[in-house]
Amino acid sequence: MSIRRIEPGHRMSAAVVHGNTVYLAGQVGNPGEDVTAQTKTVLSEIDRLLAEAGTDKSKILQATVWLADMNDFGAMNAVWDAWVDPSNKPARATGESKLATPDYFVEIIVIAAI
C-alpha cells in the first residue's frame, strides 16, 4: 500500500495519506490572533489539507483539540460548531496543554477517510 506525504518539511509532513486514510499534523492559527480567529484559521487549513488529500470534513473520523487554556473551550466550540458537518460529526477529544509557543491558543489534529 502506498504512502503519500503532503507538504513534507524538514521535521514533518502537513498530512500523510496511507490507503484510504489521511492523517493531518496539528494545525495552529496565527500568533497574535485570539482563540476565535485562530480556530477559524486552523479549520480553514484543515479544509485545505483535506481537499489536497482528496477528501473533506464530512469524512473526518477523529479530531483531537488542544487548548492552551480550557477557559477558551466555549469560544473554540462556537467556531467548531459552525464549521463541523452537522450530519457527520467525528469522534473528538479536547484537552489543555502547553502548545509550541505561548502565542498559540488552539491546535487541532484530525484523521479522515478518503
C-alpha positions as CSV (number, residue, x, y, z in Angstrom):
1,M,0.0,0.0,0.0
2,S,1.4,3.4,-0.9
3,I,2.1,6.3,1.3
4,R,1.8,9.9,0.0
5,R,3.2,12.8,2.0
6,I,1.6,16.2,1.6
7,E,3.9,19.2,2.1
8,P,6.8,17.4,3.6
9,G,9.1,19.6,5.5
10,H,12.3,19.4,7.5
11,R,10.7,17.9,10.5
12,M,7.3,16.6,9.4
13,S,4.6,16.5,6.7
14,A,1.5,18.5,6.9
15,A,-0.5,15.4,6.1
16,V,0.1,11.8,5.2
17,V,-2.2,9.6,3.1
18,H,-2.0,5.8,3.7
19,G,-4.6,3.7,1.9
20,N,-7.9,5.4,2.3
21,T,-7.0,7.4,5.4
22,V,-5.3,10.8,5.8
23,Y,-3.6,11.9,9.0
24,L,-3.1,15.6,9.5
25,A,-0.4,17.1,11.6
26,G,-1.5,19.5,14.3
27,Q,-2.7,22.8,12.8
28,V,-2.3,26.1,14.6
29,G,-3.5,29.6,13.9
30,N,-1.6,32.9,13.5
31,P,0.2,34.3,16.6
32,G,-1.4,37.5,17.7
33,E,-4.9,36.3,16.9
34,D,-7.4,35.5,19.7
35,V,-8.7,31.9,20.1
36,T,-11.7,32.5,17.9
37,A,-9.6,33.8,15.0
38,Q,-7.0,31.1,15.5
39,T,-9.7,28.4,15.4
40,K,-11.1,29.8,12.2
41,T,-7.6,29.8,10.7
42,V,-7.0,26.2,11.8
43,L,-10.3,24.9,10.4
44,S,-9.7,26.6,7.1
45,E,-6.2,25.0,6.9
46,I,-7.8,21.6,7.7
47,D,-10.3,22.1,4.9
48,R,-7.4,22.9,2.5
49,L,-5.3,19.9,3.5
50,L,-8.3,17.5,3.4
51,A,-9.1,18.8,-0.2
52,E,-5.4,18.2,-1.2
53,A,-5.8,14.7,0.1
54,G,-9.0,14.2,-1.9
55,T,-11.5,14.3,1.0
56,D,-13.4,16.8,3.1
57,K,-14.6,17.5,6.6
58,S,-17.7,15.2,6.2
59,K,-15.2,12.3,6.3
60,I,-13.3,13.2,9.5
61,L,-13.2,10.2,11.7
62,Q,-11.4,11.7,14.8
63,A,-10.3,15.1,16.0
64,T,-8.1,16.0,18.9
65,V,-8.2,19.6,20.1
66,W,-5.6,21.1,22.3
67,L,-6.3,24.3,24.1
68,A,-3.7,26.3,25.9
69,D,-6.4,27.3,28.4
70,M,-9.7,25.4,28.9
71,N,-11.3,28.8,29.6
72,D,-11.3,29.1,25.8
73,F,-13.4,26.0,25.4
74,G,-16.6,27.9,24.7
75,A,-15.1,30.3,22.1
76,M,-13.4,27.4,20.3
77,N,-16.6,25.3,20.3
78,A,-18.6,28.2,18.9
79,V,-16.4,28.2,15.8
80,W,-16.2,24.4,15.7
81,D,-20.0,24.1,15.9
82,A,-20.5,26.5,12.9
83,W,-17.9,24.6,10.9
84,V,-18.4,20.9,11.6
85,D,-20.6,18.9,9.2
86,P,-23.8,18.5,11.2
87,S,-24.6,15.1,9.7
88,N,-21.1,13.7,10.1
89,K,-19.7,14.8,13.4
90,P,-16.4,13.0,14.2
91,A,-15.3,11.4,17.5
92,R,-13.5,14.2,19.3
93,A,-11.4,14.8,22.4
94,T,-10.4,18.2,23.9
95,G,-7.7,18.8,26.4
96,E,-5.5,21.5,27.9
97,S,-1.8,21.6,27.0
98,K,1.1,23.9,26.6
99,L,1.5,24.5,22.9
100,A,4.6,25.2,20.9
101,T,4.7,28.9,21.9
102,P,2.5,31.0,24.3
103,D,1.2,32.7,21.1
104,Y,-0.8,29.6,20.1
105,F,-4.1,29.1,21.8
106,V,-5.5,26.1,19.9
107,E,-4.1,23.2,17.9
108,I,-6.3,20.6,16.1
109,I,-5.3,17.2,14.7
110,V,-7.6,15.2,12.5
111,I,-7.7,11.8,10.9
112,A,-10.1,11.4,8.0
113,A,-11.3,8.8,5.5
114,I,-10.8,9.3,1.8
